[in-house]
Amino acid sequence: MLEAQLQTQQRSSQNGRETSLWSSGFRMKLEAVTPFLGKYRPFVGRCCQTCTPKSWESLFHRSIMDLGFCNVILVKEENTRFRGWLVRRLCYFLWSLEQHIPPCQDAPQKIMESTGVQNVISGRAPGGAGEGQVSSLVKKVVQRILGHIQTPPRPFLLRLFSWAMLRFLNCLFLNVQLHKGQMKMVHKAAQAGSPLVLLSTHKSLLDGILLPFVLLSQGLGVLRVAWDPRTCSPILSALLKQLGGLFLPSEANLSLDSSEGVLARAVVQAAVEQLLLSGQPLLIFLEEPPGTQGSRLSALGQTWLGLVVQAVQVGIVPDAMLVPVAVTYDLVPDAPRDTYHAFPPLGLWTGALAVLRSLRGWGCSHRVCIRVHLAQPFSLQEYTINARSCWGSRQTLEQLLQPIVLGQCTLVPDTEKEQEWTPVTGPLLALKEEDQLLVRMLSRHVLNACVASSAVMSTAITATLLLFKHRKGVLLSQLLGEFSWLTEETLLRGFDVGFSGQLRCLVQHTLSLLRAHVALLRVHHGDLLVVPRPGPGLIHLARLSAGLLPAFLSEAVGACAVRGLLAGRVPPEGPCELQGIELLSQKELYRQILLLLHLLPQDLLLLQIWSGLASGQAPAQRLALLRPRGCLSPQPCQSSYCYCQEVLDRLIQCGLLVAEENPGSRPACDTGRQHLSAKLLWKPSGDFTDSDSDDFEEAEGRYFRLSQQSRCPDFFLFLCRLLSPPLKAFAQAATFLHKGQLPDTESGYVEQLFRFLQATAQEEGFFECADLNLAISAIWTFRDLGVLRQTPSPAGPVLHLSSTFVSRDNQEKLEQFIRQFICS
């Protein structure tokens, strides 16, 4: 299919010499190097062994790892019960007619008779005469609210939808890949009797119709999707309800003492309870819709998840199986060109026009690939029991970092960071504070699993190489080799990739997708120079490269922490040999990692990490080192101090750090005079108790150096640059403190900072920092840090500088604190 795409692209009539290079420059006779394809591909998506050990064992068998992938949209004559030439032409239609759609009639009467709704009705209805009339009025209100939430799905529309989606997806995409082993785990969980709740990322508006089609085609029935009302017009919302969509009524967000809000929340809760009792699978998006600025976690998604948690806790259903889901694209089809404004509500005719434009613009030369990931289901009841026993104390970012930034102390408090940017809506406010915390931790934990199971696409690898390793350009022959190297490194870190095939075709297909942001120049000896186009297109490459960051995030954090240690000892322009002379104590490394961990937004630290690997070892030996170890961000199943040791292990095993003897201590190999002590020198890997603090104190006598191997300096710089966009944006936000006009509303100050980032990008050329989301993250981080104070006003929250950071000296201390982690 890629070869057919290449021929179509070569036949297209384009003007200019550069177009000629695109069509003819790939005809060099290059060897198809495939050292990584099909050999060491990991099986991703296992649930957390710490929080849900029983689920980790029950729904998995090693045989499902070998089941391979299937293309969901590849429907042929063999997929129907009929044969013949007419069947081959009508196979899509016949396939849609044969799909099993179980009866999924909603139960309005049962919802009306539910305990929660009846309690509200009896509380509102006054006694005495006229009580029946008031109850009848309330019944009509309940039916109206229920009509806003859902309607019974129509089988005819569902079959028509399946046929239309099949044709649409085949025109727009090369394939939609799904691992059959992951699907088998979900089928086993569905057969266990507990309702399925799928919790998904949200990269595209297409996710809401793609996932129901995929699960219906795999025999899981009609998937009920919790849609965001902001993304759909009323007409489109009505159509989506006919296909199984759910919408939260606006009355549910009213205040807790509002009678209409209490009734609406009771009806929504009853509808979710009946949905779980009927066994219909439910899909909830944990991320905000694409184009939404601000917090990554969706307030609406947490609301729906809170309703599920409440239904399990009160015993309506004994348990629910949670399935982390992710959808990854080579390029997101509906990504807007203007990414600084949210999507307007999508109407029926607007959606139809968008489909036609997609088919026209993407149909021949820009067809992309999709991977659907279904992680291992786990028990909500089991997670709730284990998570409640692991909650510890937390402090605000101001308490953790401000004294260290100002030089008032050097000790990092032994506690986790409290940072919550997602607003709490009405239905979630009705829960107890303890249950609200459970929902927030669960949503981060599941989103962590979604990101960990997501495949890295070829566009993410190419964008990362061009942006952080070869900004000035790279020869195509060299790019092929580095693409192979980075793909293998990604696989060996326990992350899957969303592509396969010959190396030459993969890079060719990727460059054609990135054509708007990459230029090809012919050089001597028939080779081509691949150069990223300067300008705002670098922001697009930075967003694509974020798909690769999870695989290397722990090493990137460690490399930036080492950079912070060396910042005060070795000049940035100093030779690498001088940096390798410096001794780095393990205690100092722990401290720097913790400081960077607290500084970075928690929305970024959602990513699963795995044990390290040594780049110099053979593939089989390196693969044996890969074991799941926990979560990157401070989660109930892993503390920040445990993560510090994970980062240090990764730096050692990838060869960047080399252990050194303490100059004043006895060599570690001198065991002749060592005696057995009462205190064990080893600790179980799962022991996350106070023994970790003892180990932290013992680490003071351990030292490391930067490796002097030839590949290490380039790899060290590459890792540091992976985190350069957020860190540089934060540093420029600190510089802007004395230039901005304060006080100002939050939206006004965000606009000021964003214009400053754009102006700085024009001067310095680092356009990947000129991102509105980075500007918002910087302002919210400074607000949590105590740099900015927020006061309410009729026009909205107003920001002003805190009394501590009015001083120019303290502003410079903040900027210096951030810049120590940046490697220029």
N, C-alpha and C positions, 0 to 999 in steps of 0.2 A: 504494500500500500504506500510505503514511503517512496519507492521508486516511481510509482504512478504519480504521486504528488510532485516529485521532482520533474518528471516529463511535462506535467501540466504547467508547472511554474516556468520551465524553460520555453514553452510555447507561447507564454503570455507576452503580449506586445508592451514593452516598457521602453522608455527613452533614457538616453544618457549612458555615459561610459560605465558608471557605477553599476547600473542594471546589467550591463554586459558581464561585469565581473561576477555578479551574483549568479548568473545563469551558466557561466562557463568556467568559473574559477575552481570548481570542485572536481574537475575531470583529471586531476593528478592521480597517478597510480600509487595509492597509499595502501599499506598493509592493514588489514582489518585486525586490530589487536583487541582481543576479548579475554583478558585474564580474569575478569570478575563476573562475567555473565553466567548465571545458572549454577555456579559452584558453591559460593558461600553466602547465598541470599538468606538473611535471617528471617525467622518467623516472629513478627512483631505483634503486639497487642495483648500480651499476658497481663492480667490484673495484678494489683499490688499484693505481694506475698505477706507484707507486714500487716496491712489493714484487713485483708480478706483472705486468710490462708485456706479456709475450707473451699471457697469458690475457686481459688487458684488450683486446687487439686481436682475438683469434681468435674469440671466442664472441659478438660483438656486431655488429649492423648497424643503421643508423639506421632502417631500415624497420620493425623490430619495435616501435619506439616508438609507432607508429600503430595497433597491433593492438587496443588497447582492453581492456576488462575483460569477464569472464564471471562469471555467477552459478553456482557449482558445484552448488548444490542445486536449481536450476531445471531439472527434468526433465519433458519433455512427450512427447507422442506422436511428435514429430519426432526425438527422441533414441533411438528404437527402430527396428527393421526392419519393424514391423507398423503397421497402420492400422485404425481402426474405433472404435466407441463403447466396446467392451470393453477395447481397448488403452488408451484414455484413462483408464479406471478402474484398470487394472493396470500402468500404465507404470512405476511404481517397481519392481515385482517383475520385469517383463520386462527393465528396464534392468540390474538387478543380475545377472540370468542371462547377459546378453550381455557382461559385463565380462571382459576377457581376463586370466586368472590363469596366468602361466607356471609351469611346474614348478619348485618351489624346495625339492626334497628335500635335507635335510641329509645330510652324509656322515660318519657316526660312524666308519666304518672308516678313512677318509682322515685323520680327526683322530687316531685311535689310531696310525696309521702315520706321522704327521708327525715331523719331525726333533726338535723340542723335546720332545715327549712321549716319544719313544723314548730320548732322552738321559737323561731323568729316570728312566725305568723301568730302564734298564741300570745307572744309578748306584745305584739302591736295591736291586736284586736281588743277593743275595750269590752268589758262585761255588760250584760243587760241587753236591752233591745237594740236591734240593728247589728248585732255581732255577726250574723250570717252574711249580711250585706257587705260588711267590711272584709270578711274573709273572702268573699267572691271577688272583691276588688283587688285584694292582695294576690289572689290566684291569677288574675289577668296580668298583674305586674310580673309575677314569676314566669309566666309563659312568654311575656315580651322579653325578659332578660334571657331566658333560655333560647329564644329565637336569635338573639344577638350572639350567643355562644356557639351554637351548632344547629345543624339540621340533619335528618337521616341521609346518609350517602345514597346516591342513585346508581345501581349497577350498570344501567345503560351508559350513563356518562362516564363511569369508571372504565368501561371497555373502550369507549370512544377515546377517552384520554390515553389509554395504553397504546392504542393504534397510532394516534397522533404523535405521542412522545417517541415511539419507536422510529417513525419516519423522520421526525425532527432531529433526534439524536444521531441518526445515521448520516444525515446531511451535514450536521455541524461538527461532529467529532470523528476521529479515527477509530476510537474504541472507548469502552467504559469497562475497566478491568475490576474484577472482584475475586478475592481469594476464596476458593471453595472450602478450605479448612476453616476460615473465619465464619463463613456462612453455616457450616456444620455445627460450630459451637453455639451459634444463636438458635439454630433449630433444636438442639438439645436443651437449651434453657427454656424455650417455649414449651417443649413437651413436659417439662417438670411441673407445670401447672401454675406458676406465678406469672403475673402479667409482665410484659416487656415494656421498658421505658428507655427509649433511645435518646441519648444526650449528645448533641452534635456541635461541631464548629459551624461557622457561617461565613464562608468565603464568597458566596455568590447567591443572588436571589433565586438562581436556578436550583439550588440545593433543595428547596421546599417541594419541588415537583419531581426532581430526579430521584430522591431517596424513596418516596412512595412507589414510584415506578419500579425501582430495583427490587424492593422487598415484595411487591406484588408478583413480580415475575419469578421470584424465588420461592413462592408458596407461603409467605407469611401473612397473607391477607391484606386488608385495607389498613393502611397506616394513618392514624389520626395526627395531623400536624398542627402544632400550636403556632399560629402565625402572629406576626406583629401587625396590629391595625395601621401603624404609620406607613407601612410599605404598600398597602393595597387601597384602592378606591372602593366605595361601597358596592359597585356593580361586580368588581372582581372578587370582593370578599364573599358576596352571595354565591358566586360560582364555585369558589374554593370550598365553601361549606358543603356544597353538593358533592364534592370530591373527598370529603372527610376532614375538612379544615376546622380548627377551633380558634375562637377569638375571645379575648378577655373583654367584657363589657366595661365601658368607661365608668359606670357607677361603682365598680369594685375598687377604684382608686380614691373614692371619697374618704373623708376623715372617719376615724374609728367611731365617733359618736353620732354619725349620720345614719338615720334609719334606712335610707335607700342604700347606702354603702354596706350596712350590715346584712341586708337582705340579698344584695347582689353577691357578696362574698359567700353567703351560705348556699346560694344556688350554684355558683361556680364550684365550690367544694363538693356539693352533692353530685354535680355532673362528672367531675373527675373520679369520684368514688364509684359511680355506676359504670364509667368507662373501664376502670380497673377490674371491677367485678365481672364485666362481660368478656374480659380477656383480649380486648383489642389493643394492639401495640400503639404506643404514644411516642411522638417525636417532639423533643424540646430543643431549641437552639440556645446554647450557653453563651454565644458571642452576639454582640450587637450586629445589626444588619450592615452589609458593606456600605461604605460611605459615611457611616456615623462617626462623628468625632468624639473623643473622650475615652471613657472607660472601655476596656475590652470585654469585660463580663457584662452580660445582658441582665438588666433589672427585671425585665419581663420573663426571661428564662428562669431566673431564681424564683420568681413568683410561682410559676407552674411547678417547678421542682419542689417548692415548699408545700404546695397542695398535695403532691404525691407523698412526701415525707409525713405529712399530717395524717393522711389516710392510712398509712401503715402503722403509725404510732397509736392511733385510736382503735386499731384492730379491725377496720373495715375489710382489709385484705391482710393475710398473715405476713406476706413479704412481696417484694417487687424486685425483678432482675434488671439492673441498670446496664446498658450497653453503650460504651463510648463509641462515637461514630465520627469519622472525618472524611471529607471529600477534597481531593487535591487536583488541581488543573495545571497543565503547562502554562496557560495564560487564562485568567478569568474572563469569560466571554463578555460579561456585562460590566466590566470595570470602566468607570466613567473617565473621560479625559480630564475633567475638572474634579480632582479628588478632594477639593477643599470644601465641598458642600455636600450635604446628605442627599440621597436619592429622593426625588419627589414621589408621592404616592403613585403606584403603578396602576393605571386603568386598564380596562379590557382592550380598548382600541390601541392605547399606547403600547401594551404588551404585544399585540399582534404586529404593530409596526416594528417593534424592536426585534421580533422574530424574523420578519422579512429582511431587515437590515443585516441581521446576523447571518442569515442564509446567503445574502448577496456578498457580504464582505468576507465571510469566513469559509464559504462553502467549498472553494477549490484550493486556494493557496495558503490558508491559515488554519487548517483543521488541527485541533489539539487533542490530547489524550486526557483521560480522567481515570483516577483511581478512587474507588470507594473502599473505606477501611472500616471494618466492624471488629472492635476489640473484644476481648474475652468478657462475657457478662459476669457480674458479681452481685451478691446479695446486699440489698439495702439494709436489711435487718442486721446482718453481720457487720457491715461497715459502721452502723450507728453504735452498736455495742462497743466495738473496739476503739472508735474515734473518741467517744466521750471519756474514755479512760486515759487519753494521751494529751488532753489539753493542758497547757502550761501558761505561765505568766507572760504578758506582752507589754511592751512600752511603745510610745509614739516615736516617730522619727526625730522629733525635737529633743526628746529625752535621751535618745541613743547617740545622735551624731552632733548636735549643736555644740556641746562642750568640747568635743574633740576638734571640730572645725575651728573653733575660736582659740584653741590651745590651752583651755582651762584644765583639761585632764587628758590622759593617754590611755586609760583603761577602758576597754569596750565592755559594756554591761553584758552579763550572762543571761540574756533573755531574747525573745524573738521580737520582730517588728510588727506593730499593728498599723496596717495601712489598708483602708477600704475606700475605694473610689466609686463603687457602684451604689447608686441611691436605692433606698429601701421603699418599695411601693406599698399601697394599702393592704392587700392580702398578706404580704409578708410581715407588715407591722402588727397584724392581728395575732401573730405567733408569739410565744414566749421568747425572751431574749436568748435563752440557751438554744432554742430551736432555730432562731435566726442565725446564730453562729454556726450551728450544724449545717444549715443549708449553704452558707457562704463557703465553709471549708469543703463540703462535698462538691460544690460546683467547681472550685479550683482544682480539687483532686481529680475530678473526671476530665476537666479540660486538659489537665496535665497528661492524662492517659490518652486523650484524643491526639494531642500533639506528638506524643511519643510513638504512636502507631501510624502517623502520617508518613507517606512515602516522600522522598526528596525527588523532585522532578528535574529533568535535564536543564530546564531554563534556570532553575535556582543555582545549579552547579556552575553553569556558564556565566551567569550574572555575577556570582561571587568571585570567580577567577578574574573577570574583566574589571570589576570594581575595586577589589582589594589586593590584587596581585599584579595586574597588568593594565593599570589605568592608562598608560601611554601607548598601549598596543602590544599585540603578541602575534607572532607568526602562526599561521594555521597549523603547521606541522607540530609546533610546540604546544599549541592549545589542545591538540588531540592527545598528546602524552599527558598533559596535566589534567585533562578531563578524566582520563583513565585512572590517574593516581588519586584524584579527589573522590571519584566514585568508589574505589576500593576502600579508601579510608572511611568513607561514610558507611559502607556495608559492615566493615569490621568493628564499627562502634555500635552495632546493634540496630541501625536504622536501615529501612528498606529503601529502594529506589523505584520510581514509577516508570521505568523504561527498560527496554532490552533491544538487542539487535547488534548490527555491526557498528563499530565505533565511528567510522566515517559518516554513515547515514545518520547516526544520532546527532553528531555535531552539526551536520548540514541541516537537519530538520530544526534544531534549536536555533541556529543563526537565522534561518528563514523566519522563525517566529519573532525573533528579536530584531527584525530588519529595520524597524523604525528607530532603534536606539543604537545600532551598530553599523559601522562603515567598513567596507572591504577595499583595500588598496593593493594593487599589484606591485610586487617587488622583484628583484633579480632572482634568477634560477627558477622561475615559474611558481614561486610560493605566493601566498597572500598574507597581508597584514590585516588583522582584525583589530579595529580601534573603536572603543565606545564613543559615541557622539557626545561632545561637550554640551552642557546646558541642562535644562530641567529633566531631560531623559534619564539622567543619572539617578533621579529620585525613583523612577520606575525600576531600574536595576537594583536599587537598594531594597525596595519592597520585595522583589523576587528573591534576592539573596537571603531574606529573612527565613525562607523555607529551609535553608541549610543550617541556620544558627543553632537549632536544638542539638544537632549531632556534635558540635564543637563548643558548646556554650561553657561547659565546665573548664576546658582548657583555655578558652578565651578569658574567662574570669580570672583564672590563675595567672595567665600571662600578663594581664593588666595589673594584677596585684604585684607581681614581680617588677613590673615597670614602675609602680609607685614606690617600691623599696629602693630601686636604683636611681630614682629621680633626684634624691638628695645627695647621692654619692658620686655618680658618674654623669658628666654632661651629656645631653641627648645626642650631640653630634660626635661623641667620643667613639673610638673603635670598639668593635665587639670583643676583642681580646681583653680590653680594660674592664668591660662588664663581667667577663668570665672570671676575673680575679676575685671579685667581691664575694665574701661569704654571706649567705642568707640563712638566718636562724629560722627554725620551724615555727617558733613562737611569733616572730615578726611576720612570717608568711600568713599564719592564722589570722593575725590582727588585720593585715591588709585585705585579706579575702573577706573578712567580716565587714570591714568598712565599705568595700565595694558592693557587697551583697545588700547592705542597708541602703546604699545610695541609689542603686538601680530600682526602677519601679517594679512592683510585685506583678503587674500584668506581663512584664517581660520574663519574669522568673517562674514560668509555669511548666518548665520543660523537663522531661524525664532524662535522667543520666544513667549511664551504665559504667561498669568497672573499666579501668583503663586498658591500654594495649601498647605494646612496644613496637614501634615502626620498623625496627631492625630485624624482627623475628619473622619466621616463615608464616605464611597465611594460616596453616593449620594450628600452629602454636599460638598465634595471636588470637585466633578465633576461640581457643580454649579459655582465654582470659576473660571473655565477655560473660558477665553475670549480672543480672538485674540487681541494683543496689538501693533504689529508692527514688526520691524526688529531688529536683534541683532546689526549688524554692522551699523556705521553711514551712513544712507541712506537719500534720500530726504524727506522721510516720517517720519523720527525720528532722533532727534539730540542725541549726546552722553550724554547730561545731562538728557534727558528723559530716556535714557537707564539706567543711574545710579539709578534712582528711581525704575525702573523695577527690577533691580538686588536686591536692598534693600528690595523691597516688597517680592521677592521670598525667600530671606533668612529669613525674618520674618515669612512668611506663612508656610515654611517648618520646622519651629521650631528651627533654628540654632541661631537666634538673638532674644533677649528679650528686650523690651523697658524698659528704666530706667529713673527715675526722675533726673533732673539736681540738684546736691546737693545744689546749692545756689538759686534755684528758687521756686516759689510757686507751690504746687502740681497741676497737671493737673486736678484733680477731684474737686479742690476748685473753683467752678464757682460762688460763692456768690458775689465776688467783681469784676467780669468781666463785662465790659461794651461793648456795641456794638460799633464797630469802623467803620470808613468809608471804611476801606480796608477789603474786603471779606477774610475769612479764608479758603475758598475753591476755587478751580479753575476747569473749565471744563477739562475732561480728554483729549480732543482733542486740547486744547489750547497750541500750541508749540511756543508761541511768547515770548516777553521779560519778561513775567510774570514768566517764569521758572527761570531766574536769580534771581528774587526777592525771590522765594521759596528757591533757593540755599543759599541765604544769611540768611534766617530765619532758615535754618537747623542747624546753628551753636549751638543752644541751645538744640538740641535733642541728646540723648545718648542711647547706647545699650550695652548689655553684651552678651557674648556667653552663650548659654543655658547649664544648668548643668544636663539635662536629660541623662539617661543612654545610649541612642542610639546616642546622638549627637556627641560625640567625634569620633566614628567610621565613621559616615556619613560625618563629616567635613573632616577627612583625605581622605576618598574616593573621595570627590569632588575635593580636592586639587590635588590628584594624577591623575585626568583625564587630567589635563593640564601639567603634569610633563614632558612628552616627548619633546614638543617644548621648554619649559622653561629650562630644563636641557641641551638641545642641545645649546641653546643660551648662557647659563652660561659657558659651556665648550668651546664654540667659543671665549668667552671673555678671558678665561684662555689661550687659544692658541695664542692670539695676540702677546705675547712676545716670543713664541716658533716657530711660523711659519716663513718661509723664504719669505720676501717681499722686493722689488716688485716682483710680479708674475702675470701671466695671470689669468683671472677669473677662467677658467677651471682648471688651475694648482693649484690655491689656494683652490678651492673646493675639489680637490683630496687630498691635504695635510690635510685639516680639516677632511675629511671623514676618512682617515687613523687614525687620532688622536681619533676620536669618536669610531672607532672600537677597538683601543688599550685600551681606557678608559673603554669600555664596557667589555672587557675581564678581566680587573682588578676589576671593581666594580659590574659587573653582570647586569647592566641596558642596555640590548641590544636594547630596544625599542628606545633609543636615537641615535643609530648608523644607521641612515637612511640618504641616500644621499639627499632626498628632504629637510630634516631638515637642513642639512649642507648648501644647497643652500639658504634656507630661512634665515638662520642666517647671511650669508654673504651679502645678499641683504638688510636685515634689518640694518646691520651695515653700509652699504653704504648709505642708506637713513638717518641714524642717524648722519652721518658725521665722523664715526670712520675710515672708509676706503674711499679713494679717487680713482677715476677711470680716467685714461687718455688713449686716443686712441693710437694705435700702429699698424704697419703692421701685427703683429701676432694676433691682437685682443685687446680688452680692457685690460689694465694693472692696477692692484690694488696695492696701497701702503698705508701705515698708514698716516693719516692726522697729521698735526703738533700738533694738540691739544692732540691726543692720543698717540703720541710717548712717552710721560711721563708714567712711570710705575704706578705712583699714580693715574692718570686718568683711566688707564686700570683697576686697582683694584676697583675704584669707580664704573665703569661700571659693573664689575662682582658682586659687592655687591648690586648694584641696582637690578640686575636680580634675584639674589639668595634670596632676601627678599620675593619673591612670591613663592618660592619652599618649600614644606613641605616634609622633609625627612622621 
